[in-house]
């Protein structure tokens, strides 16, 4: 069902003309700003981070991912997160009001949207478990089994940050 929702969103995004390319190192959202857009990644990669002095990577997105600062987008509050482009990205962009109209006016989309929200809750639970697992090898294995494409699309130094390990540790684990 999640893929059906994404397929419908991809179709809707493709109807719009709001597409943009961001260069590596640029930010599509900074903490403190209001998130009023959803981004569909056509190519490239982004990371969602928290913190200024000690930056924590909490999510990674790549081709086919839909990305937003979810709490800010839905609660109309300033974002706690930065969304940084880590590989040159091509996006389609959907404004919040367009997204809300799409969900309100299309029952099939609304039903699929609920399924996606359920999946997001499951993903969040999986992420919490990942963080509680003590060994780097187990964290790597769980994420690799869920998202093998991640390791093809995202630079390994960011995956290491996401997995809470050094790049050297990730490299050793991947070679073993």
C-alpha positions in Angstrom: 0.0 0.0 0.0 2.8 2.4 0.8 4.1 2.1 -2.7 0.6 2.8 -4.1 0.6 6.1 -2.2 4.0 6.9 -3.5 3.0 6.1 -7.0 0.0 8.4 -6.7 2.1 11.1 -5.2 4.7 10.7 -7.9 2.0 11.1 -10.5 0.7 14.2 -8.8 4.2 15.6 -8.4 4.8 15.0 -12.1 1.8 17.1 -13.0 3.2 20.1 -11.3 5.9 22.3 -12.6 7.5 23.0 -9.3 10.9 21.3 -9.8 14.2 22.4 -8.5 17.8 21.3 -8.4 19.9 21.9 -5.2 23.7 21.7 -5.1 25.6 19.6 -2.5 26.0 21.6 0.7 22.8 23.6 0.3 19.9 23.4 2.7 16.3 23.0 1.7 15.2 23.7 5.3 17.0 25.1 8.3 16.0 24.7 11.9 13.8 27.5 13.0 12.1 27.8 9.6 8.5 26.6 8.9 8.2 23.5 6.8 5.6 24.2 4.2 6.7 21.8 1.5 7.2 18.1 0.8 10.0 17.1 -1.5 10.2 14.1 -3.8 13.8 13.2 -4.6 14.4 12.3 -8.3 18.2 12.1 -7.9 20.8 12.7 -5.3 20.6 12.4 -1.5 19.8 14.5 1.6 20.2 14.1 5.3 18.0 15.3 8.1 20.0 16.5 11.1 19.4 17.8 14.6 21.7 20.0 16.6 24.2 22.8 15.9 27.4 22.0 17.8 27.1 18.2 17.8 25.1 17.3 14.6 23.1 14.1 14.7 21.9 12.5 11.4 18.4 11.3 12.1 17.2 10.4 8.6 18.6 9.9 5.1 16.7 10.3 1.8 17.6 9.4 -1.7 16.0 8.7 -5.1 12.3 8.0 -4.7 12.2 9.2 -1.1 9.6 11.7 0.0 11.2 14.1 2.6 9.9 16.9 4.9 10.4 18.1 8.4 7.3 16.1 9.5 6.6 17.7 12.9 6.9 21.2 11.5 4.9 20.4 8.4 1.9 19.0 10.3 2.0 21.1 13.5 2.8 24.5 12.0 5.7 24.9 14.3 9.3 25.9 13.5 11.4 23.0 12.4 13.9 21.5 14.8 15.7 19.9 11.9 17.9 20.9 9.0 17.6 19.2 5.7 20.9 19.3 3.9 21.7 18.2 0.4 24.6 15.7 0.5 24.6 14.8 -3.2 23.3 17.2 -5.8 19.5 16.7 -5.8 16.7 17.1 -8.2 13.3 17.5 -6.5 9.7 17.9 -7.3 8.1 20.1 -4.6 4.5 20.0 -3.3 3.3 22.9 -1.2 1.4 22.1 2.0 -1.9 23.6 0.8 -1.7 21.5 -2.4 -1.0 18.4 -0.3 -3.9 19.0 2.0 -6.3 19.6 -1.0 -5.1 16.3 -2.5 -5.8 14.4 0.6 -9.2 16.0 1.2 -10.4 15.7 -2.3 -9.3 12.2 -3.2 -10.6 9.3 -1.0 -8.2 6.8 -2.5 -5.3 9.1 -1.7 -6.7 9.7 1.8 -6.9 5.9 2.5 -3.4 5.3 1.2 -2.2 8.3 3.2 -3.4 6.7 6.4 -1.5 3.5 5.5 1.6 5.5 5.0 1.2 7.2 8.4 1.0 3.7 9.9 4.1 2.8 8.1 5.9 5.9 9.4 5.0 4.9 12.9 6.5 1.4 12.2 9.6 2.9 10.8 10.0 5.2 13.8 9.7 2.2 16.1 12.3 0.3 14.0 14.6 3.3 14.3 14.2 3.4 18.1 15.1 -0.3 18.2 18.2 0.4 16.0 19.4 3.0 18.4 19.0 0.8 21.4 20.9 -2.1 19.9 24.3 -2.1 21.4 26.6 -3.5 18.7 27.5 -1.6 15.6 27.3 -4.9 13.6 23.7 -5.4 14.5 22.7 -1.8 13.8 24.3 -2.1 10.4 22.7 -5.4 9.6 19.2 -4.2 10.5 19.4 -1.1 8.4 21.1 -3.0 5.5 18.3 -5.6 5.5 15.6 -2.8 5.4 17.3 -0.4 3.0 20.0 -1.9 0.8 19.7 0.9 -1.7 20.8 3.3 1.0 24.3 2.0 0.7 24.4 2.7 -3.0 22.9 6.2 -2.9 24.3 7.8 0.2 28.0 8.5 1.1 29.1 6.1 3.7 30.3 8.8 6.1 26.7 9.9 6.5 25.4 6.3 6.9 28.1 5.9 9.7 26.7 9.0 11.4 23.2 7.7 11.1 24.2 4.4 12.6 26.1 6.1 15.4 29.5 4.7 14.5 32.7 6.0 13.0 33.3 5.7 9.2 36.2 3.3 10.0 33.9 1.0 12.0 31.3 1.0 9.2 34.1 0.2 6.6 35.3 -2.7 8.7 31.8 -4.1 9.1 31.1 -3.8 5.4 34.3 -5.6 4.5 33.6 -8.5 7.0 
